[in-house]
């Protein structure tokens, strides 16, 4: 767990929710909690530009209850990707944690931290 704005993130729940929201032909490759309060940076790879942009749409979708907001930092596509030709596009997203997301740790008293 990591403490964010006096609340603890349970990464096992967060990763499960992100994984369920990822569209087909994409893969989460990195996530970082930086100095941005209440947020996280994610990197994913995708089969094409449209699929890469769908990652952002899915992560921000209120029905998925993951993030309040997800902004695309950039999408870069390289048709000659030799690391993994299935995923020529990389998307970087900065997302803000949802205020009532289920991945926040619940204290023994039952109140969210």
Backbone as CSV, one residue per row, in Angstrom:
resi,resn,N_x,N_y,N_z,CA_x,CA_y,CA_z,C_x,C_y,C_z
1,UNK,0.835,-1.187,0.000,0.000,0.000,0.000,0.874,1.242,0.000
2,UNK,0.338,2.319,-0.552,1.025,3.596,-0.581,0.065,4.653,-0.086
3,UNK,0.558,5.587,0.735,-0.305,6.631,1.260,-0.374,7.788,0.273
4,UNK,-1.584,8.194,-0.070,-1.814,9.304,-0.977,-2.841,10.215,-0.333
5,UNK,-2.433,11.438,-0.052,-3.330,12.415,0.560,-4.037,11.842,1.773
6,UNK,-3.286,11.264,2.678,-3.780,10.696,3.933,-4.683,9.481,3.737
7,UNK,-4.637,8.873,2.572,-5.374,7.632,2.330,-4.386,6.642,1.728
8,UNK,-4.616,5.382,1.956,-3.707,4.370,1.444,-4.322,3.667,0.247
9,UNK,-3.512,3.528,-0.807,-3.944,2.851,-2.019,-3.573,1.379,-1.908
10,UNK,-4.527,0.517,-2.091,-4.264,-0.921,-2.155,-3.996,-1.260,-3.616
11,UNK,-2.724,-1.446,-3.951,-2.371,-1.655,-5.337,-2.970,-2.933,-5.918
12,UNK,-3.215,-3.937,-5.108,-3.823,-5.154,-5.643,-5.212,-4.851,-6.209
13,UNK,-5.983,-4.013,-5.534,-7.310,-3.630,-6.040,-7.193,-2.678,-7.220
14,UNK,-6.291,-1.706,-7.119,-6.112,-0.737,-8.189,-5.707,-1.429,-9.486
15,UNK,-4.729,-2.326,-9.415,-4.268,-3.021,-10.619,-5.359,-3.897,-11.220
16,UNK,-6.156,-4.520,-10.378,-7.251,-5.352,-10.868,-8.261,-4.493,-11.634
17,UNK,-8.580,-3.318,-11.111,-9.529,-2.433,-11.769,-8.964,-1.884,-13.084
18,UNK,-7.698,-1.504,-13.073,-7.074,-1.012,-14.303,-7.059,-2.117,-15.351
19,UNK,-6.664,-3.317,-14.943,-6.611,-4.439,-15.881,-7.957,-4.729,-16.513
20,UNK,-9.014,-4.653,-15.725,-10.357,-4.914,-16.249,-10.799,-3.831,-17.232
21,UNK,-10.274,-2.611,-17.077,-10.685,-1.500,-17.938,-9.845,-1.388,-19.209
22,UNK,-8.720,-2.072,-19.258,-7.845,-1.956,-20.427,-8.519,-2.590,-21.648
23,UNK,-8.541,-1.875,-22.785,-9.132,-2.452,-23.991,-8.261,-3.576,-24.558
24,UNK,-8.859,-4.385,-25.420,-8.105,-5.451,-26.103,-6.952,-4.826,-26.882
25,UNK,-5.903,-5.576,-27.053,-4.713,-5.162,-27.803,-3.952,-4.014,-27.140
26,UNK,-3.989,-3.995,-25.806,-3.196,-3.035,-25.036,-2.540,-3.769,-23.875
27,UNK,-1.545,-3.123,-23.289,-0.881,-3.691,-22.124,-0.323,-2.558,-21.271
28,UNK,-0.623,-2.588,-19.971,-0.063,-1.621,-19.039,1.405,-1.968,-18.837
29,UNK,2.283,-0.999,-19.001,3.715,-1.275,-18.874,4.364,-0.597,-17.678
30,UNK,3.728,0.468,-17.140,4.356,1.183,-16.032,3.322,2.045,-15.328
31,UNK,3.499,2.215,-14.026,2.734,3.206,-13.281,3.604,3.759,-12.180
32,UNK,3.431,5.055,-11.946,4.250,5.755,-10.960,3.400,6.748,-10.200
33,UNK,3.573,6.768,-8.889,2.987,7.823,-8.088,4.109,8.804,-7.831
34,UNK,3.973,9.971,-8.415,5.011,10.980,-8.270,4.635,11.999,-7.220
35,UNK,5.110,13.186,-7.401,4.837,14.253,-6.454,3.491,14.912,-6.734
36,UNK,2.824,14.481,-7.796,1.501,15.010,-8.107,0.531,14.510,-7.057
37,UNK,-0.053,15.396,-6.298,-0.941,14.985,-5.214,-2.200,14.346,-5.763
38,UNK,-2.491,13.154,-5.258,-3.723,12.473,-5.620,-3.740,11.906,-7.010
39,UNK,-2.565,11.708,-7.603,-2.530,11.228,-8.964,-1.492,10.170,-9.216
40,UNK,-1.530,9.649,-10.423,-0.635,8.577,-10.822,-0.349,8.739,-12.310
41,UNK,0.852,8.374,-12.721,1.223,8.368,-14.136,1.241,6.925,-14.612
42,UNK,0.584,6.677,-15.737,0.513,5.334,-16.304,1.081,5.337,-17.708
43,UNK,1.713,4.246,-18.081,2.189,4.047,-19.439,1.644,2.721,-19.922
44,UNK,1.129,2.725,-21.152,0.611,1.505,-21.754,1.053,1.459,-23.205
45,UNK,1.037,0.261,-23.759,1.315,0.089,-25.176,0.046,-0.426,-25.833
46,UNK,-0.066,-0.136,-27.152,-1.281,-0.504,-27.875,-0.962,-0.851,-29.318
47,UNK,-1.921,-1.527,-29.943,-1.733,-1.979,-31.317,-1.844,-0.847,-32.336
48,UNK,-2.547,0.249,-31.985,-2.676,1.379,-32.899,-3.091,2.625,-32.115
49,UNK,-3.148,3.756,-32.806,-3.435,5.038,-32.160,-4.826,5.061,-31.536
50,UNK,-5.815,4.570,-32.251,-7.194,4.588,-31.746,-7.306,3.749,-30.476
51,UNK,-6.698,2.582,-30.488,-6.726,1.715,-29.305,-5.995,2.376,-28.139
52,UNK,-4.898,3.049,-28.422,-4.157,3.758,-27.366,-5.038,4.834,-26.737
53,UNK,-5.740,5.598,-27.544,-6.594,6.644,-26.986,-7.774,6.059,-26.217
54,UNK,-8.194,4.838,-26.563,-9.285,4.191,-25.835,-8.871,3.856,-24.401
55,UNK,-7.585,3.662,-24.157,-7.093,3.428,-22.793,-7.504,4.599,-21.908
56,UNK,-7.258,5.819,-22.372,-7.619,7.010,-21.603,-9.119,7.081,-21.376
57,UNK,-9.907,6.822,-22.409,-11.369,6.868,-22.297,-11.847,5.879,-21.235
58,UNK,-11.313,4.662,-21.268,-11.740,3.636,-20.308,-11.330,3.963,-18.878
59,UNK,-10.130,4.503,-18.696,-9.664,4.813,-17.346,-10.448,5.958,-16.722
60,UNK,-10.928,6.878,-17.546,-11.682,8.027,-17.044,-13.183,7.741,-16.956
61,UNK,-13.654,6.672,-17.558,-15.081,6.349,-17.583,-15.617,6.210,-16.157
62,UNK,-16.616,7.012,-15.764,-17.142,6.932,-14.399,-17.731,5.560,-14.060
63,UNK,-18.162,4.816,-15.062,-18.702,3.475,-14.807,-17.636,2.511,-14.305
64,UNK,-16.366,2.769,-14.642,-15.273,1.904,-14.197,-14.807,2.246,-12.788
65,UNK,-15.167,3.426,-12.285,-14.872,3.849,-10.914,-13.397,3.718,-10.539
66,UNK,-12.523,4.142,-11.466,-11.088,4.066,-11.190,-10.529,5.452,-10.911
67,UNK,-10.638,6.343,-11.888,-10.068,7.678,-11.772,-11.134,8.732,-12.023
68,UNK,-11.014,9.870,-11.313,-11.908,10.995,-11.571,-11.584,11.643,-12.907
69,UNK,-10.299,11.653,-13.254,-9.855,12.301,-14.475,-8.608,11.590,-14.979
70,UNK,-8.508,11.462,-16.281,-7.304,10.882,-16.896,-6.970,11.712,-18.135
71,UNK,-5.790,12.298,-18.150,-5.355,13.145,-19.258,-4.245,12.461,-20.040
72,UNK,-4.360,12.527,-21.351,-3.290,12.002,-22.212,-2.133,12.997,-22.189
73,UNK,-0.964,12.508,-21.818,0.254,13.325,-21.888,0.779,13.270,-23.320
74,UNK,0.875,12.055,-23.854,1.243,11.895,-25.258,0.960,10.472,-25.728
75,UNK,0.866,10.349,-27.035,0.786,9.042,-27.703,1.834,9.074,-28.801
76,UNK,2.698,8.074,-28.799,3.744,7.974,-29.811,3.619,6.615,-30.482
77,UNK,3.518,6.628,-31.807,3.445,5.373,-32.561,4.682,5.245,-33.434
78,UNK,5.290,4.069,-33.399,6.490,3.774,-34.172,6.276,2.438,-34.872
79,UNK,5.999,2.487,-36.159,5.708,1.270,-36.922,6.881,0.298,-36.924
80,UNK,8.069,0.772,-36.636,9.261,-0.081,-36.644,9.666,-0.501,-35.233
81,UNK,8.710,-0.631,-34.328,8.994,-1.028,-32.947,9.590,-2.428,-32.932
82,UNK,10.857,-2.522,-32.597,11.516,-3.833,-32.604,11.383,-4.556,-31.269
83,UNK,10.980,-3.830,-30.214,10.806,-4.477,-28.914,9.616,-5.414,-28.966
84,UNK,8.477,-4.930,-29.446,7.285,-5.760,-29.597,6.450,-5.186,-30.729
85,UNK,6.575,-5.741,-31.924,5.872,-5.196,-33.081,4.341,-5.240,-32.967
86,UNK,3.811,-6.020,-32.020,2.352,-6.055,-31.821,1.848,-4.749,-31.230
87,UNK,2.718,-4.022,-30.530,2.321,-2.804,-29.834,3.193,-1.621,-30.257
88,UNK,2.970,-1.066,-31.443,3.814,0.033,-31.911,3.523,1.390,-31.254
89,UNK,2.413,1.493,-30.518,2.048,2.779,-29.911,2.215,2.743,-28.399
90,UNK,2.718,3.846,-27.853,2.864,4.012,-26.411,2.056,5.236,-26.007
91,UNK,1.272,5.089,-24.925,0.488,6.200,-24.404,0.905,6.460,-22.969
92,UNK,1.063,7.739,-22.645,1.358,8.178,-21.277,0.161,8.974,-20.780
93,UNK,-0.312,8.615,-19.595,-1.514,9.220,-19.021,-1.221,9.674,-17.596
94,UNK,-1.741,10.833,-17.227,-1.718,11.293,-15.839,-3.161,11.237,-15.345
95,UNK,-3.390,10.472,-14.294,-4.746,10.266,-13.790,-4.852,10.717,-12.344
96,UNK,-6.049,11.190,-11.984,-6.324,11.627,-10.618,-7.190,10.564,-9.948
97,UNK,-6.775,10.138,-8.757,-7.503,9.112,-8.028,-8.944,9.533,-7.780
98,UNK,-9.847,8.566,-7.870,-11.248,8.816,-7.551,-11.413,9.006,-6.057
99,UNK,-12.251,9.932,-5.664,-12.412,10.248,-4.237,-13.005,9.088,-3.454
100,UNK,-13.881,8.329,-4.054,-14.540,7.227,-3.353,-14.215,5.875,-3.978
101,UNK,-13.047,5.769,-4.556,-12.667,4.536,-5.239,-12.497,3.388,-4.256
102,UNK,-12.802,2.192,-4.709,-12.731,1.022,-3.827,-11.301,0.582,-3.539
103,UNK,-10.309,1.131,-4.228,-8.930,0.720,-3.986,-8.287,1.485,-2.828
104,UNK,-9.007,2.415,-2.214,-8.474,3.059,-1.022,-8.672,2.147,0.169
105,UNK,-7.702,2.144,1.038,-7.723,1.314,2.232,-8.859,1.761,3.152
106,UNK,-9.593,0.826,3.679,-10.641,1.119,4.644,-10.109,0.780,6.029
107,UNK,-10.186,1.723,6.925,-9.645,1.531,8.276,-10.478,0.525,9.051
108,UNK,-9.946,-0.034,10.133,-10.689,-1.001,10.942,-12.013,-0.479,11.471
109,UNK,-12.167,0.840,11.565,-13.426,1.405,12.052,-14.476,1.462,10.958
110,UNK,-14.070,1.153,9.737,-15.006,1.147,8.620,-15.032,2.455,7.833
111,UNK,-14.348,3.478,8.315,-14.305,4.749,7.602,-13.114,4.744,6.655
112,UNK,-13.295,5.388,5.511,-12.164,5.485,4.591,-11.106,6.371,5.197
113,UNK,-9.862,5.991,5.004,-8.740,6.760,5.562,-8.575,8.056,4.840
